[in-house]
Amino acid sequence: MTEQTEQTQQTDTVVVPLGRNRNYQILWGSQALSIFGVNVTFIAFPLLVLALSGSPAMSGLVLGVSAAAELAAGIPAGALADRWNRKKIMLVCEAVQTVTTAGLVLALWWHLANVVLLLVVATVLGACESVFRPAETASLPTLVPTEQVSGAVAGNAARAYLGNLGGTAAGGFLFAVGRFVPFVANLVAHGCSFLALLFLRLPPREPAPKAPVRQLGPEMLAGLRFMWQQRHIRVTSLCAVLLNLFFSAFYIVIIVLARTRGMSSGEIGIMAAMLGVGGIAGSFAAPYLTRVLRPYLSIASVFWTLTVLTPVAILIHNGYLMGLLFAAMALLPPAANTAIISEQLLRTPDELRGRLSGVLGVLAGVATALGPTLGGVLAQALPGAEAVLCCSAGIAVVTIGVTVSPTLRHFPALTTPLPKTELAAQPTEKGNIDG
C-alpha cells in the first residue's frame, strides 16, 4: 500500500460522534455524578454547621474554607497535571473525596461530628476539586478530534449546569430526611465516579522529564508566562474575570432586593433555578451558535445582553418574572465560553494545558469569591435600585472595552491547533485590555 493511499484512507475515516465516543462518555458521566454530589454538599454543609453550632457565621466559614482551598491548590494543580499521569490524578482525587466523605458519614452516624471536622473535610474536598479540574480539562482535547472540541466543551458546560441544578435542588431535600443523607449521596456519587474512571483510556503522552519538587515553582511560573504571552487568552480572561465579578455582585444584590420587596423563599428559589435552566438551554444551543456566529459576535453579544438586561431588574417585582430574566441572561454565555475555551485548549501545547487550566480556574475563583462580597457591600450601603445600577455600570464599562478591543475583533475561529514551533516563537506582548 502506498503512502498516498494510506493518507487517503485516513482522510476518509469516519469521525465517531461524541455520543458514541466511549472515553468521552465515561469522563462526562463520571463527572456528572461528581458534580451532582459536590452541589448536594454545597447546600448541606452550611445547614449542618448551623445545626451543630447555631452560628450563621460558621455556616458561611465552611464554604469560605472550601473556596480558599480551591484557590490555594489551583496553580500547583495545573503544574502537577502537566507533570504527572492525568488519569492517576483524577483517580486519586475521586478516591480521596470518597474516603473523606465516608469518614464524615461515619462521624455523623456516631454523633462525633463537630465544626472542626467539617472545616477539615471541606478543605480536603475543595482542594481535590481544584486538583482534579486541570487534569480533566487538559485531557479533553486528547479524547476527541479537533473538530469536536467545541462540542465537547459545550457538553461539559451542560453537565455542570445539570449537576448544579439537580444537586442544589436535592441537597435541601436530602438534609430534611437526615443530616447524614446528603453526604451519603456525595459518597455514592464519588465512589461511582472513581469506578467509572478506572475504565477511562487516555492516549499515551510523552513522559515529562523527571524533576525535583523544587522545580514545581518554575513550572508554575512557566504556565503564568505562557498565559500572559498569548494575547487572546490574556484579554478574554481579563474580560471574563471582570464580568464574573460584577455579575456575582449583581446576583447577591438581586437576592437582597427580592427579600426587601417581599418575594417568598419559593419565588427566590425558582428565580435562582431559572439561571441554571437558561444555562442548560444555552449549552445545548452552543454548538449551533458557535458555527453560525463569529467568535467576536458570540463574545460581545454576552456582554451587551447583560448590559441591557441587568437594569431591567429594577422594574421587576415578581420572582417568576425575575427568573425569566435570569434565564435570558444565561442563554448566550455557554456559546461564548465554548468558543473561548476551545480556542484556548487548541492553541495551548499539551504539556502546558494543565497549568493554563489551573491559572484560569484561580482567576475565576477570585472573581467568584470577591463578587458576592462586593454585592453585599453595595446592598448594605445603597438602596436596591442604586446597587443594581452600580453593578450594571461596571458591566457596561467592561462591555465597552470588549466592543472596541482589536484583539477580540480578530478573535480566531480556530479549527486546528497551532504547531509547537509557532507557539514557541510568539514573543512576549505588552498592553492593556485591548492588547
C-alpha positions as CSV (number, residue, x, y, z in Angstrom):
1,M,0.0,0.0,0.0
2,T,1.4,3.4,-1.0
3,E,1.8,6.3,1.4
4,Q,-0.7,8.3,-0.7
5,T,-3.3,5.5,-0.3
6,E,-2.8,5.4,3.5
7,Q,-3.3,9.1,3.7
8,T,-6.5,8.9,1.6
9,Q,-7.9,6.3,3.9
10,Q,-7.0,8.3,7.0
11,T,-8.8,11.3,5.5
12,D,-11.9,9.2,4.7
13,T,-12.0,7.8,8.3
14,V,-15.5,8.4,9.8
15,V,-15.3,10.5,12.9
16,V,-17.1,8.9,15.8
17,P,-19.9,11.1,17.2
18,L,-19.4,12.3,20.8
19,G,-22.4,10.2,21.8
20,R,-20.5,7.1,20.8
21,N,-17.1,8.2,22.0
22,R,-16.6,5.7,24.8
23,N,-13.8,7.6,26.7
24,Y,-15.5,11.0,26.4
25,Q,-18.8,9.5,27.7
26,I,-17.0,7.8,30.6
27,L,-15.4,11.1,31.6
28,W,-18.6,13.1,31.1
29,G,-20.8,10.6,33.0
30,S,-18.4,10.2,35.9
31,Q,-18.1,13.9,36.4
32,A,-21.9,14.4,36.1
33,L,-22.2,12.2,39.1
34,S,-19.3,14.0,40.9
35,I,-20.7,17.5,40.2
36,F,-24.1,16.4,41.5
37,G,-22.5,15.2,44.7
38,V,-20.5,18.3,45.2
39,N,-23.6,20.5,44.8
40,V,-25.6,18.4,47.2
41,T,-22.9,19.1,49.9
42,F,-22.7,22.7,48.9
43,I,-26.2,23.1,50.3
44,A,-25.9,20.6,53.1
45,F,-22.6,21.9,54.6
46,P,-23.9,25.3,55.9
47,L,-27.1,23.7,57.1
48,L,-25.2,21.1,59.0
49,V,-22.8,23.6,60.6
50,L,-25.8,25.8,61.6
51,A,-27.4,22.7,63.2
52,L,-24.3,21.8,65.1
53,S,-23.1,25.3,66.2
54,G,-26.1,27.6,65.8
55,S,-23.8,30.2,64.3
56,P,-24.6,31.7,60.9
57,A,-21.0,33.0,60.6
58,M,-19.6,29.5,61.0
59,S,-22.1,28.3,58.3
60,G,-20.5,30.7,55.8
61,L,-17.0,29.9,57.0
62,V,-17.2,26.3,55.9
63,L,-17.9,27.3,52.3
64,G,-15.3,30.0,52.5
65,V,-12.7,27.5,53.6
66,S,-13.5,25.2,50.8
67,A,-13.3,28.0,48.3
68,A,-9.9,29.1,49.8
69,A,-8.6,25.6,49.5
70,E,-9.6,25.5,45.8
71,L,-7.8,28.8,45.1
72,A,-4.6,27.7,47.0
73,A,-4.4,24.4,45.1
74,G,-5.3,25.8,41.7
75,I,-1.9,26.9,40.2
76,P,0.1,24.0,41.7
77,A,-2.6,21.6,40.5
78,G,-2.1,22.8,36.9
79,A,1.7,22.1,37.1
80,L,1.1,18.6,38.5
81,A,-1.4,17.8,35.7
82,D,1.3,18.6,33.2
83,R,4.0,16.6,35.1
84,W,2.1,13.5,36.3
85,N,-0.2,10.9,34.8
86,R,-3.5,12.7,34.5
87,K,-5.7,9.6,34.8
88,K,-4.0,8.7,38.1
89,I,-4.5,12.3,39.4
90,M,-8.2,12.1,38.6
91,L,-8.5,8.6,40.3
92,V,-6.6,9.8,43.4
93,C,-8.8,12.9,43.7
94,E,-12.0,10.8,43.5
95,A,-10.6,8.2,45.9
96,V,-9.7,10.9,48.5
97,Q,-13.1,12.5,48.2
98,T,-14.8,9.2,48.6
99,V,-12.8,8.2,51.7
100,T,-13.1,11.7,53.3
101,T,-16.8,11.8,52.8
102,A,-17.2,8.2,54.2
103,G,-15.3,9.3,57.3
104,L,-17.7,12.3,57.7
105,V,-20.8,10.0,57.3
106,L,-19.5,7.7,60.0
107,A,-18.8,10.6,62.3
108,L,-22.4,11.8,61.8
109,W,-23.8,8.4,62.3
110,W,-21.9,8.0,65.6
111,H,-22.7,11.6,66.6
112,L,-19.0,12.5,66.7
113,A,-19.0,15.3,64.1
114,N,-18.1,18.8,65.1
115,V,-17.4,22.1,63.3
116,V,-13.6,21.5,63.2
117,L,-14.1,18.2,61.5
118,L,-16.4,19.8,58.9
119,L,-13.8,22.5,58.2
120,V,-11.2,19.8,57.6
121,V,-13.5,17.9,55.3
122,A,-14.5,21.0,53.4
123,T,-10.8,21.9,52.9
124,V,-9.9,18.4,51.6
125,L,-12.9,18.3,49.2
126,G,-12.2,21.8,47.9
127,A,-8.5,21.0,47.3
128,C,-9.4,17.8,45.5
129,E,-11.8,19.6,43.2
130,S,-9.1,22.1,42.3
131,V,-6.5,19.4,41.6
132,F,-8.9,17.3,39.5
133,R,-10.1,20.1,37.2
134,P,-6.8,20.8,35.3
135,A,-6.2,17.1,34.8
136,E,-9.7,16.7,33.2
137,T,-9.6,19.8,31.1
138,A,-6.1,19.1,29.8
139,S,-7.2,15.6,28.8
140,L,-10.3,16.7,26.9
141,P,-8.5,17.6,23.5
142,T,-6.8,14.2,23.6
143,L,-10.1,12.3,23.8
144,V,-11.9,13.9,20.8
145,P,-10.9,15.1,17.3
146,T,-10.1,18.7,16.9
147,E,-13.4,19.5,15.1
148,Q,-15.4,18.1,18.1
149,V,-13.6,20.0,20.8
150,S,-16.2,22.8,20.8
151,G,-19.0,20.3,21.1
152,A,-17.2,18.5,24.0
153,V,-16.7,21.8,25.8
154,A,-20.4,22.7,25.3
155,G,-21.3,19.2,26.6
156,N,-19.2,19.7,29.7
157,A,-20.9,23.1,30.3
158,A,-24.4,21.4,30.1
159,R,-23.1,18.8,32.5
160,A,-22.1,21.5,35.0
161,Y,-25.4,23.3,34.8
162,L,-27.4,20.0,35.2
163,G,-25.2,19.0,38.2
164,N,-25.6,22.4,39.8
165,L,-29.3,22.5,39.3
166,G,-30.0,18.9,40.3
167,G,-27.5,18.8,43.3
168,T,-28.7,22.1,44.7
169,A,-32.4,21.0,44.5
170,A,-31.6,17.6,46.1
171,G,-29.4,18.9,48.8
172,G,-32.0,20.6,50.9
173,F,-34.5,17.8,50.5
174,L,-32.0,15.1,51.5
175,F,-30.9,17.1,54.5
176,A,-34.5,17.2,55.7
177,V,-34.5,13.4,55.5
178,G,-31.4,13.1,57.7
179,R,-28.3,15.1,58.4
180,F,-26.0,12.4,57.0
181,V,-28.1,11.6,53.9
182,P,-26.7,14.3,51.6
183,F,-23.2,13.1,52.4
184,V,-24.2,9.5,51.7
185,A,-25.3,10.8,48.3
186,N,-22.0,12.5,47.8
187,L,-20.1,9.4,48.9
188,V,-22.0,7.2,46.4
189,A,-21.5,9.8,43.6
190,H,-17.7,10.0,44.1
191,G,-17.4,6.2,44.6
192,C,-19.3,5.5,41.3
193,S,-17.2,8.2,39.6
194,F,-14.0,6.5,40.7
195,L,-15.2,3.2,39.4
196,A,-16.1,4.7,36.0
197,L,-12.7,6.4,35.7
198,L,-11.0,3.0,36.1
199,F,-12.2,2.2,32.6
200,L,-11.1,5.5,31.0
201,R,-8.4,5.2,28.4
202,L,-6.3,8.3,27.8
203,P,-3.9,8.4,24.8
204,P,-0.3,7.9,25.9
205,R,1.6,11.1,26.5
206,E,5.3,11.8,26.1
207,P,6.6,11.4,29.7
208,A,7.6,14.6,31.3
209,P,11.3,14.8,32.3
210,K,11.9,13.8,35.9
211,A,12.5,16.9,38.0
212,P,12.8,17.5,41.8
213,V,9.9,19.1,43.7
214,R,11.7,22.4,43.8
215,Q,11.2,22.7,40.1
216,L,7.4,23.0,40.6
217,G,7.8,26.7,41.3
218,P,9.5,27.5,37.9
219,E,7.0,25.2,36.2
220,M,4.1,27.2,37.6
221,L,5.8,30.4,36.5
222,A,6.1,29.0,33.0
223,G,2.4,28.4,32.9
224,L,1.7,32.0,34.0
225,R,4.3,33.3,31.5
226,F,2.6,31.4,28.7
227,M,-0.8,32.7,29.5
228,W,0.5,36.3,29.6
229,Q,2.2,35.9,26.2
230,Q,-1.0,34.7,24.5
231,R,-2.9,37.9,23.7
232,H,-6.2,36.2,23.1
233,I,-6.0,34.3,26.3
234,R,-4.9,37.3,28.3
235,V,-7.6,39.6,27.1
236,T,-10.5,37.1,27.2
237,S,-9.5,36.1,30.7
238,L,-9.4,39.6,32.0
239,C,-12.8,40.4,30.5
240,A,-14.4,37.2,31.9
241,V,-13.0,37.9,35.4
242,L,-14.4,41.4,35.4
243,L,-17.8,40.3,34.1
244,N,-18.0,37.5,36.7
245,L,-17.0,39.9,39.4
246,F,-19.8,42.4,38.6
247,F,-22.4,39.7,37.8
248,S,-21.8,37.8,41.0
249,A,-22.2,41.1,42.9
250,F,-25.4,41.7,40.9
251,Y,-26.8,38.3,41.8
252,I,-26.4,39.0,45.5
253,V,-27.9,42.4,45.2
254,I,-30.9,40.9,43.4
255,I,-31.4,38.3,46.2
256,V,-31.4,41.0,48.8
257,L,-33.7,43.2,46.7
258,A,-36.1,40.3,46.3
259,R,-36.3,39.9,50.0
260,T,-36.9,43.6,50.7
261,R,-39.7,43.5,48.0
262,G,-41.5,40.7,49.9
263,M,-40.8,37.8,47.5
264,S,-41.3,34.4,49.1
265,S,-38.5,31.9,49.5
266,G,-40.2,29.7,46.9
267,E,-40.1,32.5,44.4
268,I,-36.5,33.2,45.1
269,G,-35.6,29.5,44.8
270,I,-37.3,29.3,41.4
271,M,-35.7,32.6,40.3
272,A,-32.2,31.1,41.1
273,A,-33.0,27.8,39.4
274,M,-34.0,29.6,36.2
275,L,-30.4,30.8,35.9
276,G,-29.5,27.1,35.6
277,V,-32.3,26.4,33.2
278,G,-31.2,29.1,30.9
279,G,-27.6,27.9,31.1
280,I,-28.7,24.3,30.2
281,A,-30.7,25.6,27.2
282,G,-27.7,27.8,26.2
283,S,-25.3,24.8,26.5
284,F,-27.4,22.7,24.1
285,A,-27.6,25.6,21.6
286,A,-23.9,26.4,21.9
287,P,-22.6,24.0,19.2
288,Y,-25.0,25.6,16.7
289,L,-24.3,29.2,17.7
290,T,-20.5,28.7,17.5
291,R,-21.0,27.5,13.9
292,V,-23.2,30.4,12.8
293,L,-21.6,33.3,14.8
294,R,-18.1,34.7,14.6
295,P,-16.4,34.3,18.0
296,Y,-16.3,38.1,18.4
297,L,-20.0,38.4,17.9
298,S,-20.6,35.5,20.2
299,I,-18.5,37.1,23.0
300,A,-19.7,40.6,22.5
301,S,-23.4,39.5,22.5
302,V,-23.0,38.2,26.0
303,F,-21.7,41.5,27.4
304,W,-24.2,43.6,25.5
305,T,-27.1,41.3,26.6
306,L,-26.1,41.6,30.3
307,T,-25.6,45.4,29.9
308,V,-29.1,45.8,28.6
309,L,-30.9,43.3,30.8
310,T,-29.4,43.9,34.3
311,P,-31.0,47.4,34.8
312,V,-34.4,45.8,33.8
313,A,-34.3,44.0,37.2
314,I,-35.1,47.3,38.9
315,L,-38.6,47.2,37.3
316,I,-39.5,43.6,38.2
317,H,-41.3,42.9,41.5
318,N,-42.2,39.3,40.8
319,G,-39.9,36.4,41.4
320,Y,-41.1,34.3,38.5
321,L,-40.6,37.2,36.1
322,M,-37.1,37.7,37.6
323,G,-36.5,34.1,36.9
324,L,-37.3,34.5,33.2
325,L,-34.9,37.5,33.1
326,F,-32.2,35.3,34.7
327,A,-32.9,32.6,32.1
328,A,-32.5,35.1,29.3
329,M,-29.2,36.3,30.8
330,A,-27.9,32.7,30.9
331,L,-28.7,31.7,27.3
332,L,-25.7,33.2,25.5
333,P,-22.7,32.7,27.8
334,P,-22.3,29.0,27.1
335,A,-21.7,29.7,23.4
336,A,-19.1,32.4,24.1
337,N,-17.4,30.1,26.7
338,T,-17.3,27.3,24.1
339,A,-15.6,29.5,21.6
340,I,-13.1,30.9,24.1
341,I,-12.2,27.6,25.9
342,S,-11.9,25.6,22.6
343,E,-9.5,28.2,21.2
344,Q,-7.5,28.2,24.5
345,L,-7.2,24.4,24.5
346,L,-6.3,24.1,20.9
347,R,-3.7,26.8,21.0
348,T,-2.0,25.5,24.1
349,P,0.6,22.7,23.8
350,D,-0.4,19.6,25.7
351,E,2.4,19.9,28.1
352,L,1.0,23.3,29.3
353,R,-2.7,22.7,29.2
354,G,-2.9,21.7,32.9
355,R,-1.1,24.9,34.0
356,L,-3.3,27.0,31.8
357,S,-6.5,25.4,33.3
358,G,-5.1,25.9,36.8
359,V,-4.4,29.6,36.3
360,L,-7.8,30.3,34.7
361,G,-9.5,28.4,37.5
362,V,-7.8,30.5,40.1
363,L,-8.8,33.7,38.3
364,A,-12.4,32.6,38.0
365,G,-12.3,31.6,41.7
366,V,-11.1,35.0,42.8
367,A,-13.9,36.7,40.9
368,T,-16.5,34.3,42.3
369,A,-15.2,35.0,45.8
370,L,-14.9,38.8,45.6
371,G,-18.2,39.3,43.6
372,P,-20.6,38.3,46.4
373,T,-18.6,40.4,48.9
374,L,-18.9,43.4,46.6
375,G,-22.6,42.7,46.2
376,G,-23.1,42.5,49.9
377,V,-21.3,45.8,50.5
378,L,-23.4,47.5,47.7
379,A,-26.7,46.1,49.1
380,Q,-25.7,47.3,52.6
381,A,-24.6,50.8,51.5
382,L,-27.1,51.7,48.8
383,P,-30.8,51.4,48.1
384,G,-31.6,48.3,45.9
385,A,-32.1,50.2,42.7
386,E,-28.9,52.1,43.0
387,A,-26.9,49.0,43.9
388,V,-28.3,47.3,40.7
389,L,-27.2,50.3,38.7
390,C,-23.7,50.2,40.1
391,C,-23.3,46.6,39.0
392,S,-24.8,47.4,35.6
393,A,-22.4,50.3,35.2
394,G,-19.5,48.0,35.9
395,I,-20.7,45.5,33.3
396,A,-21.2,48.3,30.8
397,V,-17.7,49.6,31.2
398,V,-16.3,46.1,30.5
399,T,-18.7,45.8,27.6
400,I,-17.3,49.0,26.0
401,G,-13.8,47.5,26.4
402,V,-14.9,44.3,24.7
403,T,-16.5,46.2,21.9
404,V,-13.5,48.3,21.0
405,S,-10.9,45.6,21.6
406,P,-8.9,44.8,18.4
407,T,-7.9,41.6,20.0
408,L,-11.4,40.4,20.4
409,R,-12.5,41.8,17.0
410,H,-9.9,39.5,15.4
411,F,-10.6,36.5,17.7
412,P,-9.8,33.5,15.5
413,A,-12.3,30.7,14.6
414,L,-9.7,28.1,15.4
415,T,-10.2,24.7,13.9
416,T,-6.7,23.2,14.2
417,P,-4.1,23.6,16.9
418,L,-1.1,25.8,16.2
419,P,2.2,23.9,15.7
420,K,4.5,24.0,18.7
421,T,7.1,25.9,16.7
422,E,4.7,28.7,16.1
423,L,3.6,28.7,19.7
424,A,7.2,28.9,21.0
425,A,8.1,31.6,18.6
426,Q,5.4,34.1,19.7
427,P,7.1,37.0,21.5
428,T,6.0,38.4,24.8
429,E,3.4,41.1,24.3
430,K,2.7,44.1,26.4
431,G,-0.5,46.1,26.6
432,N,-3.8,46.7,28.3
433,I,-7.2,45.1,27.9
434,D,-7.3,45.8,24.1
435,G,-3.9,44.1,23.6
